[in-house]
Amino acid sequence: MRYNYRMNKSNTGRGLAFLAVLAAIFLLKYGIQRYMDGYPSGPTVNITDIYIDIESTTFYKAKPFNEDNLFTGTVNTFNEAGKLKVKAGIKEGKFHGPYTGWHDNGQKMLSLIWKKGTHFKKFEAYHSNGDRVEGGNELAEKVFNGEIVLE
């Protein structure tokens, strides 16, 4: 039996190219999603260290409130006992990335992923005993509209 090096080299090249394309597709699909679900690049600060325009729910690193001063990074809020109450990603002044809140007893209260301050996904809410609250996005709308307060 005769061994044809050229033919096998060509097939190997095509196989490697195919694997490279599959790897690129996988990274684009899952790698970008993971990046979008992470906290935005930037400093991590206490909520008292930045400015908030309440009407527009926009976060700024300094006054005056303009585009040059939009905050990007992670904001933490603490309760009176000094425990972490909220950890939120902010990008270009708007909620973006993970947002997690905790009850005073340390149990998770809610978690979701924000996108540009207007859309969210993966909403989950919990009672102070740790039991999950059912309801998904419909529940989230009621929570953010102030119709429901999680206890």
N, CA, C and O of each residue as an XYZ file, in Angstrom:
604
protein
N       0.833     -1.152      0.000
C       0.000      0.000      0.000
C       0.892      1.234      0.000
O       1.862      1.322      0.752
N       0.544      2.174     -0.853
C       1.350      3.376     -1.002
C       0.790      4.498     -0.139
O      -0.425      4.687     -0.088
N       1.663      5.249      0.545
C       1.274      6.342      1.417
C       1.365      7.639      0.631
O       2.419      7.960      0.083
N       0.270      8.387      0.571
C       0.241      9.645     -0.155
C       0.286     10.796      0.853
O      -0.744     11.188      1.401
N       1.482     11.331      1.093
C       1.689     12.391      2.079
C       0.909     13.646      1.734
O       0.311     14.261      2.617
N       0.905     14.040      0.465
C       0.250     15.269      0.055
C      -1.250     15.225      0.358
O      -1.821     16.199      0.850
N      -1.862     14.118      0.067
C      -3.293     13.996      0.290
C      -3.617     14.066      1.786
O      -4.572     14.740      2.173
N      -2.858     13.397      2.614
C      -3.102     13.407      4.043
C      -2.810     14.773      4.651
O      -3.526     15.216      5.549
N      -1.774     15.439      4.174
C      -1.452     16.768      4.660
C      -2.588     17.734      4.350
O      -2.938     18.574      5.179
N      -3.153     17.617      3.177
C      -4.268     18.466      2.771
C      -5.493     18.197      3.637
O      -6.157     19.129      4.090
N      -5.786     16.923      3.863
C      -6.934     16.575      4.694
C      -6.737     17.051      6.134
O      -7.672     17.522      6.780
N      -5.510     16.920      6.617
C      -5.221     17.382      7.968
C      -5.399     18.887      8.045
O      -5.948     19.391      9.025
N      -4.954     19.602      7.049
C      -5.119     21.061      7.009
C      -6.576     21.450      7.026
O      -6.969     22.369      7.744
N      -7.382     20.759      6.241
C      -8.816     21.053      6.225
C      -9.450     20.726      7.570
O     -10.312     21.459      8.055
N      -9.021     19.627      8.163
C      -9.552     19.247      9.470
C      -9.207     20.274     10.539
O     -10.044     20.621     11.373
N      -7.963     20.760     10.509
C      -7.561     21.784     11.469
C      -8.308     23.091     11.234
O      -8.703     23.769     12.183
N      -8.499     23.440      9.966
C      -9.254     24.649      9.647
C     -10.689     24.524     10.142
O     -11.247     25.478     10.683
N     -11.283     23.356      9.958
C     -12.649     23.117     10.424
C     -12.719     23.240     11.946
O     -13.645     23.854     12.477
N     -11.735     22.655     12.656
C     -11.705     22.763     14.115
C     -11.523     24.216     14.560
O     -12.118     24.647     15.548
N     -10.697     24.967     13.827
C     -10.486     26.376     14.167
C     -11.775     27.172     14.002
O     -12.085     28.035     14.823
N     -12.524     26.884     12.943
C     -13.804     27.568     12.721
C     -14.778     27.214     13.833
O     -15.461     28.093     14.357
N     -14.854     25.928     14.203
C     -15.737     25.517     15.293
C     -15.350     26.205     16.604
O     -16.218     26.660     17.349
N     -14.062     26.279     16.878
C     -13.591     26.938     18.103
C     -13.962     28.420     18.087
O     -14.381     28.962     19.109
N     -13.810     29.081     16.931
C     -14.161     30.500     16.822
C     -15.653     30.707     17.052
O     -16.050     31.647     17.741
N     -16.478     29.841     16.486
C     -17.925     29.944     16.681
C     -18.261     29.755     18.156
O     -19.057     30.511     18.714
N     -17.662     28.758     18.784
C     -17.907     28.496     20.205
C     -17.521     29.709     21.048
O     -18.284     30.126     21.920
N     -16.344     30.278     20.796
C     -15.890     31.438     21.563
C     -16.782     32.645     21.325
O     -17.097     33.381     22.260
N     -17.186     32.850     20.092
C     -18.068     33.975     19.813
C     -19.403     33.812     20.525
O     -19.933     34.767     21.093
N     -19.938     32.611     20.495
C     -21.237     32.383     21.114
C     -21.159     32.439     22.630
O     -21.955     33.138     23.256
N     -20.235     31.732     23.230
C     -20.186     31.619     24.675
C     -19.228     32.606     25.329
O     -19.491     33.077     26.436
N     -18.139     32.920     24.675
C     -17.175     33.861     25.233
C     -17.737     35.261     25.318
O     -17.574     35.926     26.342
N     -18.389     35.725     24.280
C     -18.978     37.059     24.292
C     -20.110     37.117     25.298
O     -20.250     38.107     26.015
N     -20.918     36.071     25.361
C     -22.009     36.051     26.334
C     -21.459     36.160     27.750
O     -21.994     36.911     28.566
N     -20.410     35.429     28.043
C     -19.797     35.484     29.368
C     -19.270     36.888     29.639
O     -19.439     37.410     30.741
N     -18.628     37.511     28.635
C     -18.118     38.872     28.791
C     -19.269     39.835     29.087
O     -19.141     40.695     29.958
N     -20.377     39.702     28.383
C     -21.506     40.601     28.582
C     -22.155     40.387     29.942
O     -22.781     41.306     30.471
N     -22.022     39.206     30.518
C     -22.622     38.915     31.803
C     -21.734     39.311     32.968
O     -22.170     39.224     34.116
N     -20.507     39.740     32.717
C     -19.588     40.112     33.786
C     -19.694     41.584     34.135
O     -20.348     42.357     33.434
N     -19.033     41.970     35.241
C     -19.029     43.369     35.638
C     -18.215     44.182     34.638
O     -17.181     43.716     34.161
N     -18.670     45.396     34.314
C     -17.924     46.239     33.373
C     -16.541     46.595     33.924
O     -16.349     46.654     35.139
N     -15.601     46.828     33.044
C     -14.265     47.258     33.457
C     -14.367     48.626     34.104
O     -15.143     49.475     33.667
N     -13.597     48.827     35.124
C     -13.600     50.112     35.815
C     -13.456     49.905     37.305
O     -13.355     48.770     37.772
N     -13.445     50.993     38.055
C     -13.248     50.889     39.506
C     -14.469     50.312     40.217
O     -15.586     50.360     39.702
N     -14.237     49.770     41.399
C     -15.315     49.360     42.292
C     -15.393     50.412     43.385
O     -14.415     50.667     44.088
N     -16.575     51.026     43.524
C     -16.728     52.128     44.475
C     -17.953     51.919     45.350
O     -18.848     51.139     45.024
N     -17.971     52.635     46.468
C     -19.139     52.684     47.328
C     -20.131     53.654     46.693
O     -19.723     54.634     46.071
N     -21.399     53.396     46.840
C     -22.435     54.245     46.238
C     -22.290     55.702     46.670
O     -22.681     56.607     45.933
N     -21.729     55.937     47.864
C     -21.565     57.305     48.357
C     -20.447     58.054     47.639
O     -20.315     59.266     47.807
N     -19.641     57.354     46.840
C     -18.518     57.976     46.142
C     -18.857     58.446     44.733
O     -17.999     58.994     44.042
N     -20.096     58.237     44.301
C     -20.498     58.685     42.968
C     -21.794     59.484     43.083
O     -22.398     59.562     44.152
N     -22.205     60.070     41.973
C     -23.411     60.887     41.925
C     -24.482     60.178     41.102
O     -24.180     59.481     40.134
N     -25.747     60.368     41.505
C     -26.849     59.720     40.803
C     -27.890     60.766     40.431
O     -28.339     61.539     41.277
N     -28.267     60.780     39.164
C     -29.407     61.575     38.725
C     -30.623     60.670     38.889
O     -30.844     59.771     38.078
N     -31.409     60.906     39.932
C     -32.526     60.035     40.283
C     -33.561     59.967     39.162
O     -34.079     58.889     38.869
N     -33.868     61.098     38.535
C     -34.895     61.117     37.485
C     -34.570     60.190     36.324
O     -35.454     59.510     35.801
N     -33.319     60.161     35.925
C     -32.942     59.341     34.768
C     -32.240     58.043     35.170
O     -31.867     57.252     34.304
N     -32.056     57.817     36.472
C     -31.310     56.665     36.985
C     -29.979     56.535     36.247
O     -29.652     55.490     35.684
N     -29.229     57.630     36.271
C     -27.930     57.677     35.610
C     -26.857     57.969     36.651
O     -27.032     58.829     37.515
N     -25.743     57.243     36.560
C     -24.652     57.340     37.525
C     -23.489     58.141     36.924
O     -23.097     57.931     35.777
N     -22.951     59.063     37.730
C     -21.855     59.920     37.285
C     -20.701     59.843     38.276
O     -20.902     59.635     39.472
N     -19.481     60.016     37.752
C     -18.311     60.011     38.630
C     -18.054     61.393     39.221
O     -17.338     61.514     40.215
N     -18.630     62.438     38.621
C     -18.442     63.798     39.117
C     -19.536     64.698     38.544
O     -20.267     64.309     37.634
N     -19.630     65.902     39.095
C     -20.515     66.922     38.531
C     -19.674     67.779     37.602
O     -18.466     67.875     37.820
N     -20.227     68.394     36.601
C     -21.628     68.433     36.213
C     -22.066     67.115     35.559
O     -21.246     66.345     35.059
N     -23.368     66.886     35.579
C     -23.927     65.676     34.983
C     -23.901     65.832     33.463
O     -24.791     66.430     32.858
N     -22.850     65.272     32.875
C     -22.752     65.293     31.416
C     -22.091     64.006     30.937
O     -21.651     63.184     31.740
N     -22.030     63.845     29.638
C     -21.526     62.603     29.032
C     -20.082     62.296     29.433
O     -19.710     61.130     29.564
N     -19.273     63.329     29.627
C     -17.868     63.116     30.011
C     -17.717     62.534     31.413
O     -16.675     61.962     31.731
N     -18.734     62.669     32.250
C     -18.651     62.213     33.633
C     -19.462     60.957     33.925
O     -19.666     60.623     35.092
N     -19.930     60.255     32.897
C     -20.675     59.019     33.119
C     -19.777     57.986     33.798
O     -18.615     57.830     33.424
N     -20.306     57.291     34.781
C     -19.538     56.297     35.523
C     -19.599     54.942     34.847
O     -20.651     54.534     34.353
N     -18.462     54.235     34.822
C     -18.382     52.843     34.393
C     -17.566     52.092     35.431
O     -16.452     52.494     35.771
N     -18.128     51.000     35.932
C     -17.447     50.192     36.944
C     -18.454     49.410     37.756
O     -19.514     49.040     37.252
N     -18.130     49.158     39.005
C     -18.982     48.399     39.907
C     -19.291     49.251     41.125
O     -18.403     49.880     41.700
N     -20.565     49.264     41.512
C     -21.010     50.039     42.665
C     -21.480     49.086     43.756
O     -22.245     48.158     43.496
N     -21.016     49.324     44.974
C     -21.451     48.555     46.142
C     -22.247     49.458     47.071
O     -21.937     50.639     47.223
N     -23.274     48.891     47.689
C     -24.052     49.571     48.716
C     -24.036     48.688     49.949
O     -24.181     47.470     49.850
N     -23.860     49.305     51.115
C     -23.783     48.559     52.370
C     -24.923     48.962     53.294
O     -25.383     50.103     53.261
N     -25.377     48.021     54.121
C     -26.418     48.343     55.097
C     -25.783     48.971     56.333
O     -24.566     49.142     56.393
N     -26.613     49.314     57.319
C     -26.125     49.985     58.534
C     -25.103     49.147     59.301
O     -24.232     49.692     59.979
N     -25.210     47.829     59.194
C     -24.278     46.935     59.888
C     -22.974     46.746     59.116
O     -22.071     46.049     59.578
N     -22.878     47.367     57.941
C     -21.659     47.261     57.142
C     -21.625     46.066     56.208
O     -20.605     45.805     55.571
N     -22.733     45.336     56.121
C     -22.796     44.183     55.208
C     -23.180     44.640     53.813
O     -23.934     45.597     53.642
N     -22.650     43.942     52.820
C     -22.955     44.257     51.431
C     -24.452     44.097     51.187
O     -25.029     43.050     51.479
N     -25.068     45.136     50.655
C     -26.516     45.135     50.385
C     -26.781     44.970     48.894
O     -27.674     44.218     48.503
N     -26.003     45.676     48.049
C     -26.164     45.597     46.598
C     -24.793     45.692     45.944
O     -23.938     46.472     46.364
N     -24.604     44.887     44.912
C     -23.418     44.990     44.056
C     -23.947     45.053     42.633
O     -24.658     44.153     42.186
N     -23.593     46.135     41.913
C     -24.182     46.353     40.591
C     -23.137     46.830     39.595
O     -22.278     47.650     39.919
N     -23.223     46.306     38.383
C     -22.395     46.781     37.282
C     -23.031     48.018     36.664
O     -24.248     48.088     36.495
N     -22.185     48.997     36.328
C     -22.644     50.235     35.695
C     -21.744     50.472     34.482
O     -20.519     50.396     34.584
N     -22.355     50.755     33.349
C     -21.580     51.059     32.144
C     -22.175     52.288     31.482
O     -23.365     52.339     31.172
N     -21.313     53.281     31.272
C     -21.734     54.546     30.672
C     -22.957     55.113     31.383
O     -23.890     55.607     30.750
N     -22.934     55.032     32.732
C     -23.956     55.642     33.548
C     -25.204     54.818     33.789
O     -26.069     55.241     34.557
N     -25.331     53.669     33.169
C     -26.542     52.848     33.301
C     -26.204     51.473     33.865
O     -25.092     50.970     33.699
N     -27.208     50.867     34.550
C     -27.006     49.492     35.014
C     -26.653     48.619     33.818
O     -27.323     48.651     32.786
N     -25.579     47.835     33.978
C     -25.144     46.944     32.898
C     -24.317     45.825     33.521
O     -23.325     46.079     34.204
N     -24.730     44.603     33.281
C     -24.038     43.462     33.864
C     -24.762     42.989     35.108
O     -25.935     43.306     35.302
N     -24.081     42.240     35.948
C     -24.726     41.658     37.129
C     -25.233     42.712     38.111
O     -24.612     43.754     38.320
N     -26.365     42.405     38.695
C     -26.941     43.201     39.781
C     -27.411     42.192     40.813
O     -28.265     41.354     40.522
N     -26.856     42.267     42.020
C     -27.213     41.330     43.070
C     -27.512     42.104     44.343
O     -26.766     43.004     44.728
N     -28.611     41.741     44.989
C     -28.983     42.359     46.260
C     -29.149     41.290     47.329
O     -29.540     40.160     47.036
N     -28.848     41.658     48.577
C     -28.928     40.719     49.688
C     -29.846     41.258     50.781
O     -29.925     42.468     50.992
N     -30.534     40.360     51.471
C     -31.297     40.706     52.664
C     -30.311     41.033     53.780
O     -29.132     40.693     53.687
N     -30.792     41.694     54.841
C     -29.921     42.047     55.970
C     -29.312     40.823     56.654
O     -28.259     40.921     57.284
N     -29.977     39.668     56.527
C     -29.440     38.452     57.149
C     -28.377     37.764     56.283
O     -27.864     36.707     56.650
N     -28.049     38.369     55.134
C     -27.008     37.814     54.263
C     -27.525     36.917     53.151
O     -26.771     36.563     52.245
N     -28.808     36.539     53.206
C     -29.391     35.717     52.132
C     -29.567     36.578     50.874
O     -29.885     37.765     50.960
N     -29.359     35.971     49.725
C     -29.556     36.687     48.471
C     -31.023     37.091     48.337
O     -31.921     36.293     48.603
N     -31.259     38.338     47.922
C     -32.608     38.849     47.732
C     -33.019     38.756     46.270
O     -34.118     38.307     45.945
N     -32.111     39.191     45.390
C     -32.407     39.119     43.967
C     -31.120     39.162     43.170
O     -30.081     39.616     43.650
N     -31.210     38.684     41.949
C     -30.085     38.773     41.029
C     -30.633     38.828     39.609
O     -31.670     38.243     39.298
N     -29.921     39.534     38.775
C     -30.284     39.640     37.367
C     -29.098     40.182     36.600
O     -28.094     40.592     37.182
N     -29.227     40.178     35.303
C     -28.198     40.740     34.430
C     -28.839     41.898     33.662
O     -29.795     41.696     32.912
N     -28.309     43.113     33.852
C     -28.808     44.287     33.140
C     -28.096     44.446     31.806
O     -26.947     44.032     31.648
N     -28.783     45.044     30.862
C     -28.169     45.418     29.586
C     -28.566     46.853     29.286
O     -29.731     47.146     29.019
N     -27.591     47.736     29.334
C     -27.748     49.153     29.007
C     -28.858     49.839     29.793
O     -29.456     50.799     29.307
N     -29.139     49.363     30.994
C     -30.087     50.023     31.874
C     -31.551     49.883     31.515
O     -32.415     50.412     32.215
N     -31.841     49.181     30.439
C     -33.237     49.092     30.017
C     -33.764     47.672     29.930
O     -34.965     47.453     30.091
N     -32.909     46.717     29.683
C     -33.323     45.328     29.535
C     -32.585     44.473     30.560
O     -31.465     44.792     30.957
N     -33.209     43.413     30.974
C     -32.546     42.506     31.898
C     -32.943     41.079     31.567
O     -33.918     40.827     30.858
N     -32.151     40.147     32.104
C     -32.424     38.719     31.922
C     -32.000     37.993     33.187
O     -31.370     38.571     34.073
N     -32.348     36.740     33.256
C     -31.961     35.865     34.366
C     -32.388     36.413     35.726
O     -31.638     36.311     36.697
N     -33.596     36.997     35.802
C     -34.080     37.536     37.065
C     -34.442     36.402     38.008
O     -35.158     35.472     37.638
N     -33.934     36.494     39.240
C     -34.262     35.544     40.297
C     -34.453     36.336     41.586
O     -33.667     37.231     41.898
N     -35.498     36.002     42.327
C     -35.751     36.660     43.613
C     -35.896     35.605     44.703
O     -36.319     34.477     44.448
N     -35.533     36.001     45.931
C     -35.530     35.061     47.048
C     -36.123     35.716     48.288
O     -35.950     36.914     48.516
N     -36.822     34.919     49.081
C     -37.289     35.360     50.398
C     -36.092     35.404     51.340
O     -35.030     34.860     51.036
N     -36.276     36.057     52.486
C     -35.168     36.188     53.440
C     -34.736     34.843     54.024
O     -33.645     34.732     54.584
N     -35.592     33.817     53.895
C     -35.197     32.477     54.367
C     -34.446     31.691     53.288
O     -34.044     30.550     53.518
N     -34.256     32.303     52.104
C     -33.523     31.656     51.023
C     -34.393     30.956     49.998
O     -33.894     30.538     48.953
N     -35.688     30.817     50.272
C     -36.597     30.181     49.309
C     -36.793     31.093     48.107
O     -36.944     32.307     48.245
N     -36.787     30.490     46.937
C     -36.928     31.257     45.698
C     -38.372     31.731     45.505
O     -39.324     30.995     45.767
N     -38.508     32.967     45.046
C     -39.807     33.541     44.709
C     -40.065     33.235     43.247
O     -39.216     33.499     42.396
N     -41.222     32.684     42.953
C     -41.565     32.352     41.565
C     -42.141     33.570     40.855
O     -42.704     34.453     41.502
N     -42.007     33.627     39.536
C     -42.659     34.693     38.789
C     -41.853     35.268     37.642
O     -42.429     35.905     36.760
N     -40.547     35.072     37.617
C     -39.719     35.510     36.493
C     -39.839     36.987     36.167
O     -39.896     37.831     37.061
N     -39.878     37.293     34.864
C     -39.850     38.679     34.413
C     -41.089     39.472     34.824
O     -40.999     40.678     35.053
N     -42.238     38.814     34.920
C     -43.447     39.515     35.375
C     -43.242     40.025     36.805
O     -43.606     41.155     37.131
N     -42.665     39.190     37.636
C     -42.355     39.587     39.000
C     -41.337     40.730     38.998
O     -41.467     41.683     39.766
N     -40.345     40.632     38.149
C     -39.309     41.668     38.077
C     -39.922     43.022     37.745
O     -39.559     44.029     38.354
N     -40.833     43.059     36.801
C     -41.484     44.322     36.445
C     -42.194     44.922     37.659
O     -42.127     46.131     37.879
N     -42.865     44.092     38.438
C     -43.580     44.579     39.627
C     -42.605     45.060     40.696
O     -42.872     46.052     41.375
N     -41.485     44.372     40.853
C     -40.478     44.787     41.825
C     -39.907     46.143     41.427
O     -39.808     47.039     42.265
N     -39.531     46.307     40.159
C     -38.902     47.556     39.723
C     -39.891     48.711     39.639
O     -39.483     49.871     39.691
N     -41.167     48.421     39.513
C     -42.188     49.472     39.533
C     -42.634     49.809     40.941
O     -43.462     50.702     41.119
N     -42.106     49.117     41.959
C     -42.441     49.384     43.347
C     -43.753     48.765     43.804
O     -44.214     49.038     44.913
N     -44.365     47.924     42.952
C     -45.632     47.282     43.315
C     -45.412     46.173     44.351
O     -46.320     45.863     45.123
N     -44.232     45.582     44.372
C     -43.903     44.494     45.302
C     -42.584     44.831     45.977
O     -41.630     45.250     45.323
N     -42.537     44.647     47.276
C     -41.298     44.809     48.035
C     -40.922     43.444     48.581
O     -41.719     42.811     49.274
N     -39.721     42.986     48.276
C     -39.264     41.689     48.767
C     -38.856     41.824     50.231
O     -38.107     42.730     50.596
N     -39.351     40.927     51.052
C     -39.027     40.968     52.477
C     -38.010     39.924     52.835
O     -37.620     39.815     53.997
